[in-house]
Amino acid sequence: MNRNATHDLPVLIFGTSVTALGALRVFARRGTPAWVHTIPGDLVTLSRYYRPAPLPADFAAAGSHAARLESILRSAAVERAFLLPCTDLWTEAAAALPEDLKLRFPASLAPRETIQILLDKGKLADVMAALELPHPRSFAADRPEDFDAVPDRVFASAFLKPKSSAAFIDKFKVKALHVRSREEARARFRDAKNANCEVILQEYVPGPPTEHFFIDGFVDVRGDVRARFARQRLRMYPADFGNSTFMRSVAIARVAPAFDALQILLKHLNYRGIYSAEYKRDPRDGKFYLLEVNVRPWWYVDFAESCGVPVCEMAYADALGLPLPETREYPAGKTCVYTYFDMQGYFWQKKHHPSAPRDSFLSHVGSWFASRHPIFAGDDPRPAVATLIFLIQRWLKNKLWLKRT
């Protein structure tokens, strides 16, 4: 195969929201043809770079992700393309593809068993315990009676965490559920079971949002870490079990114990591909506790790319057997903000904790101007413009509703 032609192989992106948008922009800006499969009306469809992946005539949108992925790929007009799943469910589907499709649509992914372990919080807890790596104390919960064996003190600061996040978030609209007693844990457990969601009980690591750190990077086909990027959460929304709304890059040395532990885990699991691991530093003992590992691009992948950590391009080259792009020492202190959720977080805090210390509104908004934005981009303004129009319309609608009532 002509190596130069291989660089022009198209990309098929499967995903939604700012993750798919960030990945699409990365490849479009380097001139690589890219198609996206997403849900109708998703944010990524507003991009000037968006081109929908063609669907077969008999495409069943209600089918499983695995069935939908295979159906789309078998009918694809291109003979070969790089496959980039950008959600957990699409990643699981890509790892389960038949071998003939994996050859036609190569991806830089870990073995299916590894992905299943990292996406299942119960399995991950077992592996972390076996490797004696810092991880919040976790308890299996297969039936209500399992909570009888949990020590009383655990319920002073505990929560139910889904083994697999996607279905749980779709049902409960949150990442986890606080429980403050054995009885509440049983009740919440039954709610999760009735929704066909499996959960574990986990101790809550205390501390403010600034104790959350993320280690992102890339592992190549040989198992070598080829990129690493650390960032610190500064603000989040919702207040508990939420997402970062404002963050900054930090030196790897700042999170050295977490980085070392993560390498042990990834090496043990024969990991390959893009990853993003979330840690929380416990102010009581100073240890970094692993909360979860994303096995795909994440919300702020474009931020990492802008800081000189090209994980999407690395995945492309690794999957196609090409030399990986060079990385440079990324700058610490760069910031990124998701303005929509950051604003929601500010007003939520003001409403529910009015006496708590906070920045002034002007200072809060001022932090946005020197920051990277996952939606706004000068070369691709439509997603940001559409989001702004939506917010203005919603504000006006709420104002009119309040006047009528």
Stockholm file with secondary structure:
# STOCKHOLM 1.0

chainA/1-405         MNRNATHDLPVLIFGTSVTALGALRVFARRGTPAWVHTIPGDLVTLSRYYRPAPLPADFAAAGSHAARLESILRSAAVERAFLLPCTDLWTEAAAALPEDLKLRFPASLAPRETIQILLDKGKLADVMAALELPHPRSFAADRPEDFDAVPDRVFASAFLKPKSSAAFIDKFKVKALHVRSREEARARFRDAKNANCEVILQEYVPGPPTEHFFIDGFVDVRGDVRARFARQRLRMYPADFGNSTFMRSVAIARVAPAFDALQILLKHLNYRGIYSAEYKRDPRDGKFYLLEVNVRPWWYVDFAESCGVPVCEMAYADALGLPLPETREYPAGKTCVYTYFDMQGYFWQKKHHPSAPRDSFLSHVGSWFASRHPIFAGDDPRPAVATLIFLIQRWLKNKLWLKRT
#=GR chainA/1-405 SS CCHHHHTTCCEEEECCHHHHHHHHHHHHHTTCCEEEECCTTCGGGGSTTCCBCCCCTTCCTTSCHHHHHHHHHHTCSSSCCEEEECSHHHHHHHHTSCHHHHHHSCCCCCCHHHHHHHHCHHHHHHHHHHTTCCCCCEEEESSGGGGGGSCGGGGGSEEEEESSHHHHHHHHSSSCEEECSHHHHHHHHHHHHHTTCCEEEEECCCSCGGGEEEEEEEECTTSCEEEEEEEEEEEEESSSSCEEEEEEEECGGGGHHHHHHHHHHHHHTTCCEEEEEEEEECTTTCCEEEEEEESSCCTTHHHHHHTTCCHHHHHHHHHHTCCCCCCCCCCTTCEEECHHHHHHHHHHHHHHCTTSCCCCHHHHHHTTTTSBCSSCCTTCCHHHHHHHHHHHHHHHHHHHHHHHC
#=GC SS_cons         CCHHHHTTCCEEEECCHHHHHHHHHHHHHTTCCEEEECCTTCGGGGSTTCCBCCCCTTCCTTSCHHHHHHHHHHTCSSSCCEEEECSHHHHHHHHTSCHHHHHHSCCCCCCHHHHHHHHCHHHHHHHHHHTTCCCCCEEEESSGGGGGGSCGGGGGSEEEEESSHHHHHHHHSSSCEEECSHHHHHHHHHHHHHTTCCEEEEECCCSCGGGEEEEEEEECTTSCEEEEEEEEEEEEESSSSCEEEEEEEECGGGGHHHHHHHHHHHHHTTCCEEEEEEEEECTTTCCEEEEEEESSCCTTHHHHHHTTCCHHHHHHHHHHTCCCCCCCCCCTTCEEECHHHHHHHHHHHHHHCTTSCCCCHHHHHHTTTTSBCSSCCTTCCHHHHHHHHHHHHHHHHHHHHHHHC
//
